[in-house]
Amino acid sequence: MKKNFDALFREGMADFSNIYIFGHCNASEELAGLFLEKGYCVKGILDNNVSKHGTAYKSVPVVPPEEVMSAKGEDTIVCIAARAYAAMREQLIRMGYRGEIRKMVDYNSYAVYSLSGETIGCMQKRLRRGIRLLEEQRKKYAGYYRIYCPFSALGDVYYTMSYLPYFLQNRNIGKCVVFVVGQACGDVVGLFGSGLAEVLEQRDMDESIQAVLYTEDREAFIAHQDRPYVVNLAKALYGKKITLEMIYRCGVFGLDKDCTPCKPVRLDKPGVLGNIRKGKAVILAPYAKSVTNIPEVYWKRIIDYYTQRGYQLFTNAAQGEQALEGTREIRVKLSELQCAAEYAGTFIGIRSGVCDVIREAACRKIALYPDCCYSDTRWKMAEIYHLEDFENIVVPSAVSE
């Protein structure tokens, strides 16, 4: 997204006096922040979900998509950082919008919606690359069943590993290898001990999956709920409230709703325990990709509350992330995080895959959710991402000092 953002400015942002972002999500908030840092005013974040209307992110209001029609088309740009780019673009055109539309994030490099000769030629080249990748993977892992996790999402990979043993047993599959995007997801596979992980770049993952679909590879399975991987399971959410874990358990892997998830077995003791006051510390996890951010003032209130009561406060920070003001940075491996949380005594995090990683920890666990709905459904984030054995708290979009 940042590369596309820089490219947008190289091409000339001076032509656009009205800037909108379509789709309220974590990536959209990051994009709004990039514009604000450069001194540009974002008129609004367009979103179809009426429950989000009237809220704001850093003074940028969340408004209905029709709001863009009040601006002049020739000097207006709509930037889309959400997954549903094609549907959003079509909606804008159907509304009569004639301004610039810019795709800021390429989530699926093979999902290009065009029948032009150039696009078809490009897709064919990609498919040939994917087939070559697939042949290399088959050769390297001869005799292994291949599981593909399409995106860099810790929680999704965690759910996959929680139910994969039952899936393999039901299909009489012996050895398997799990393909993931990014080393962090590879580390999640490692938590479950017996899983063999192969880490890919996103483009290689996309092209491998395209080849799996095209060749109807029967020795491969794509562990994700979105089309075209299994079936369009996400569509069921428009009519019925189903937690993400249940979608994986029953929808993706076809297991009974009462099936007990497997637990991580490879848990390590971090070397930083000597810096933590046992039972009198809080580990904060304020960063997530899957949900929108919660107000900074809410974190400040948490930090003030525990500081006044004599607790140590740590921010679990990955590369490129900073510790919250009033806390110390702590960097531990995913395999060490559960032990660190148990030693500290309290874990508080925005709902993310990190919460899944420590879900078995024997300590106080609090998951924070933004007060909004999941995608464009009528179900709240806290309902879809609900965690057992956690205190699940919904944070209002407006929090006073």
C-alpha positions in Angstrom: 0.0 0.0 0.0 2.8 2.4 0.9 4.5 1.7 -2.5 1.2 2.5 -4.3 0.8 5.6 -2.1 4.2 6.9 -3.1 3.5 6.1 -6.8 0.3 8.1 -6.5 2.3 11.2 -5.4 4.9 10.7 -8.1 2.1 10.8 -10.7 0.7 14.0 -9.3 -1.8 14.4 -6.4 -2.2 18.1 -7.2 -4.9 17.2 -9.7 -7.2 16.0 -6.8 -8.7 18.3 -4.3 -11.3 15.8 -3.0 -9.9 12.6 -1.5 -12.1 9.7 -0.3 -11.2 6.2 0.9 -13.7 3.4 0.3 -14.1 0.7 3.0 -13.5 1.2 6.7 -10.9 -1.3 7.8 -7.4 -1.3 9.4 -5.7 -0.8 6.0 -8.0 2.2 5.3 -7.1 3.8 8.6 -3.4 3.3 7.8 -4.0 4.9 4.4 -5.8 7.9 5.9 -2.9 8.3 8.3 -0.5 8.5 5.3 -2.5 11.2 3.7 -2.8 13.2 6.9 1.0 12.9 7.5 1.5 14.6 4.2 -0.9 17.4 5.1 -3.8 16.3 2.9 -7.4 16.4 3.9 -9.4 13.2 3.5 -13.1 14.2 3.0 -14.4 10.9 4.2 -14.2 7.1 4.5 -17.0 5.6 2.4 -18.7 2.6 3.9 -21.9 0.6 3.2 -22.3 -0.3 6.8 -24.8 2.1 8.4 -23.6 1.2 11.9 -20.3 2.9 11.1 -21.8 6.1 9.8 -21.2 9.1 12.2 -18.0 7.6 13.5 -14.6 9.0 12.6 -10.9 8.1 12.4 -8.5 11.0 13.3 -11.2 13.5 12.3 -12.0 11.7 9.0 -15.7 10.9 9.1 -17.2 7.5 8.0 -20.0 8.3 5.6 -22.3 6.6 3.1 -20.8 5.9 -0.4 -23.3 8.3 -2.0 -21.4 11.2 -0.2 -18.8 11.1 -3.0 -21.4 12.3 -5.5 -21.4 15.7 -3.8 -17.8 16.3 -5.1 -16.8 17.2 -8.6 -15.7 14.1 -10.4 -12.8 15.6 -12.3 -10.9 16.6 -9.2 -12.0 13.7 -7.0 -10.1 10.4 -6.2 -11.4 7.4 -4.4 -8.7 5.1 -3.0 -9.5 1.5 -2.1 -7.4 -0.5 0.3 -10.0 -3.1 1.1 -10.2 -6.6 -0.3 -13.5 -6.0 -2.1 -12.0 -3.6 -4.7 -13.9 -5.0 -7.7 -17.3 -4.8 -6.0 -16.6 -1.3 -4.6 -15.4 0.0 -8.0 -18.5 -1.4 -9.7 -20.7 0.2 -7.0 -19.1 3.6 -7.6 -19.6 3.4 -11.4 -23.2 2.2 -11.0 -23.8 5.2 -8.8 -22.7 7.5 -11.7 -19.3 8.4 -10.2 -16.9 9.4 -13.0 -13.8 10.4 -11.0 -10.5 8.6 -10.4 -10.6 5.2 -8.6 -7.3 3.8 -7.4 -6.6 0.3 -6.1 -4.1 0.7 -3.3 -3.6 -3.0 -2.2 -3.3 -6.0 -4.4 -4.6 -8.8 -2.0 -4.9 -11.4 -4.7 -2.5 -10.8 -7.5 -4.4 -13.2 -9.8 -7.9 -11.6 -9.2 -7.9 -9.2 -12.1 -11.3 -8.4 -13.5 -10.8 -7.7 -17.1 -11.3 -9.5 -20.5 -8.8 -7.4 -22.4 -6.2 -9.2 -24.5 -3.4 -7.7 -22.4 -4.9 -8.9 -19.1 -5.6 -12.4 -20.5 -2.1 -12.7 -21.7 -0.8 -11.6 -18.3 -3.0 -14.1 -16.6 -1.7 -16.9 -18.8 1.9 -16.0 -18.0 1.0 -16.0 -14.3 -0.7 -19.4 -14.6 2.4 -20.8 -16.3 4.5 -19.5 -13.5 2.1 -21.0 -11.0 2.2 -24.4 -12.6 6.0 -24.3 -12.5 5.9 -23.5 -8.8 3.4 -26.3 -8.3 5.6 -28.8 -10.0 8.6 -27.7 -7.8 6.4 -28.1 -4.7 5.2 -31.5 -5.7 8.8 -32.6 -6.4 10.2 -31.2 -3.2 7.3 -32.7 -1.1 6.7 -35.9 -3.0 4.3 -38.1 -0.9 3.1 -35.1 1.1 -0.4 -33.7 1.1 -0.2 -29.9 0.6 -2.3 -27.4 2.7 -2.3 -23.7 1.5 -3.1 -20.8 3.8 -3.7 -17.9 1.3 -3.0 -14.9 3.5 -0.7 -13.6 6.2 -3.2 -14.0 9.0 -2.0 -15.5 12.3 -5.6 -16.3 13.5 -6.6 -18.1 10.3 -3.4 -20.2 10.4 -4.0 -20.9 14.1 -7.6 -22.2 13.3 -6.2 -24.3 10.5 -3.7 -26.0 12.7 -6.3 -26.5 15.5 -8.5 -28.6 13.2 -6.1 -29.9 10.6 -5.3 -33.2 12.4 -9.0 -34.2 12.4 -9.3 -33.3 8.7 -6.2 -35.4 7.8 -7.4 -38.3 9.9 -10.9 -38.3 8.3 -9.2 -38.4 4.8 -6.6 -41.0 5.8 -3.8 -38.6 5.0 -0.4 -39.3 6.5 2.2 -36.6 5.9 1.4 -33.0 5.0 3.1 -29.7 4.5 1.5 -26.4 5.2 2.3 -23.4 2.9 1.9 -20.0 4.5 2.8 -16.4 3.8 5.4 -14.9 6.1 7.6 -16.3 8.8 5.2 -15.3 11.6 2.6 -17.7 10.1 5.3 -20.3 9.8 5.9 -19.9 13.5 2.2 -20.5 14.2 2.5 -23.8 12.3 5.5 -24.6 14.5 3.5 -24.1 17.7 1.6 -27.3 16.9 4.8 -29.4 16.8 4.3 -31.9 14.0 3.4 -29.4 11.3 5.9 -28.9 8.4 5.8 -25.4 7.1 6.9 -23.8 3.9 7.0 -20.0 3.8 6.1 -18.3 0.5 5.9 -14.7 -0.7 2.4 -13.5 -1.3 2.8 -13.5 -5.1 4.1 -17.1 -5.1 1.2 -18.1 -2.8 -1.3 -16.5 -5.2 0.1 -18.2 -8.3 0.5 -21.6 -6.6 -3.2 -21.4 -5.5 -4.2 -20.4 -9.0 -2.4 -23.4 -10.4 -4.0 -25.7 -7.8 -7.5 -24.5 -8.8 -6.7 -24.6 -12.5 -5.2 -28.1 -12.5 -7.8 -29.4 -10.0 -5.0 -30.7 -7.8 -6.4 -33.5 -5.6 -3.3 -33.6 -3.4 -3.9 -30.1 -2.2 -6.4 -28.2 0.0 -6.8 -24.5 0.4 -7.7 -23.7 4.0 -9.8 -20.6 3.8 -13.5 -19.7 3.9 -13.6 -17.2 1.0 -14.4 -18.1 -2.6 -13.1 -19.6 -4.8 -11.1 -21.7 -2.3 -13.8 -23.9 -0.8 -17.3 -22.4 -1.2 -18.5 -18.9 -0.5 -18.9 -19.6 3.2 -18.7 -15.9 4.1 -22.1 -15.4 2.4 -23.8 -17.4 5.1 -22.9 -14.6 7.6 -25.5 -12.3 6.0 -28.3 -14.5 7.3 -26.8 -16.1 10.4 -24.3 -15.2 13.1 -21.4 -17.7 12.9 -18.1 -17.2 14.7 -14.9 -17.3 12.6 -13.7 -20.4 14.5 -17.0 -22.2 13.7 -16.7 -21.3 10.1 -13.3 -23.0 10.0 -14.3 -26.0 12.2 -17.5 -26.9 10.3 -17.3 -25.0 7.0 -13.7 -25.3 5.9 -12.8 -28.6 7.5 -16.3 -30.2 7.6 -16.1 -31.2 11.3 -18.7 -31.6 14.0 -19.6 -28.3 15.8 -18.6 -29.9 19.1 -15.1 -30.9 17.9 -12.4 -30.0 20.4 -9.6 -27.9 18.9 -6.0 -29.2 19.2 -3.7 -27.2 21.4 -0.2 -25.8 20.8 2.5 -28.1 22.1 5.7 -26.3 21.3 5.8 -23.5 23.9 9.2 -22.0 24.9 10.3 -20.0 27.9 11.5 -16.5 26.9 14.7 -15.1 28.2 13.1 -11.8 29.2 11.2 -13.2 32.2 13.8 -11.7 34.6 12.6 -8.3 33.5 9.0 -9.0 34.3 7.5 -8.7 37.8 5.7 -12.1 38.2 2.0 -11.7 38.5 2.2 -7.9 38.7 2.7 -7.0 35.0 0.5 -6.4 32.0 1.4 -7.3 28.4 -0.4 -5.0 25.9 -0.9 -5.9 22.2 -2.3 -2.8 20.5 -1.6 -3.7 16.9 -3.8 -5.7 14.4 -4.3 -6.2 10.7 -7.8 -7.8 10.9 -9.7 -5.1 12.7 -9.8 -1.3 12.9 -7.9 0.4 15.6 -9.4 1.5 18.9 -9.0 5.1 20.2 -5.5 5.9 21.5 -7.1 7.5 24.6 -8.5 4.1 25.6 -4.9 2.6 25.8 -3.9 5.7 27.8 -6.7 5.0 30.3 -5.6 1.3 30.6 -1.9 2.3 31.1 -2.9 5.0 33.7 -5.1 2.5 35.6 -2.5 -0.2 35.9 0.4 2.2 36.5 -1.4 3.7 39.5 -1.8 0.2 41.0 1.9 -0.6 40.7 1.9 -2.8 37.7 4.6 -3.0 35.1 3.4 -2.4 31.5 4.9 -3.8 28.4 3.9 -3.4 24.7 4.3 -6.6 22.6 6.0 -5.0 19.6 6.9 -6.7 16.3 9.4 -5.2 13.8 8.3 -1.7 12.8 5.9 -1.3 15.8 6.6 1.1 18.8 5.9 0.7 22.4 2.9 2.7 23.8 3.8 5.7 25.8 4.2 4.8 29.5 5.2 1.2 28.7 8.4 -0.8 27.9 8.9 -2.7 24.7 9.0 -6.4 24.9 9.9 -8.7 22.0 9.3 -12.4 22.3 8.8 -15.1 19.8 5.3 -16.4 19.2 6.3 -19.7 20.9 7.3 -17.7 24.0 4.3 -15.4 24.2 2.0 -17.7 26.2 4.7 -18.3 28.9 5.4 -14.5 29.1 1.7 -13.7 29.5 1.3 -16.3 32.2 4.3 -15.0 34.1 3.1 -11.4 33.8 -0.4 -12.4 34.9 -2.4 -10.1 32.5 -2.7 -9.8 28.8 -4.7 -7.1 27.1 -4.9 -7.0 23.3 -6.9 -5.7 20.4 -8.6 -8.7 18.9 -6.0 -10.1 16.5 -4.2 -13.4 15.7 -2.0 -12.8 18.7 -5.0 -13.3 21.0 -5.5 -16.7 19.3 -1.8 -17.6 19.9 -2.2 -17.1 23.7 -5.7 -18.4 24.1 -4.6 -21.3 26.2 -2.6 -19.1 28.6 -3.4 -19.5 32.3 -3.7 -15.8 33.1 -6.2 -12.9 32.9 -6.9 -12.4 29.2 -8.8 -9.4 27.8 -9.7 -8.9 24.1 -10.7 -5.5 22.9 -13.0 -5.0 19.9 -13.9 -1.8 18.0 -17.6 -1.1 18.1 -18.5 -1.9 14.5 -19.8 -4.6 12.4 -17.9 -7.3 10.6 -17.4 -6.4 6.9 -20.9 -5.4 5.6 -22.8 -7.8 7.8 -25.1 -6.9 10.7 -23.0 -8.8 13.2 -20.6 -7.0 15.5 -16.9 -7.8 15.4 -17.1 -9.1 19.0 -19.7 -11.6 17.9 -17.7 -13.0 14.9 -14.3 -13.0 16.6 -15.5 -13.9 20.1 -13.0 -15.8 22.2 -13.8 -18.3 25.0 -12.0 -17.8 28.3 -11.4 -14.2 27.4 -13.0 -11.1 28.8 -14.4 -9.7 25.5 -14.8 -5.9 25.7 -16.3 -3.7 23.0 -14.6 -0.3 22.9 -16.8 2.7 21.9 -15.6 4.6 18.8 -15.6 7.8 20.9 -13.8 7.6 24.3 -13.5 10.6 26.5 -10.4 11.4 28.6 
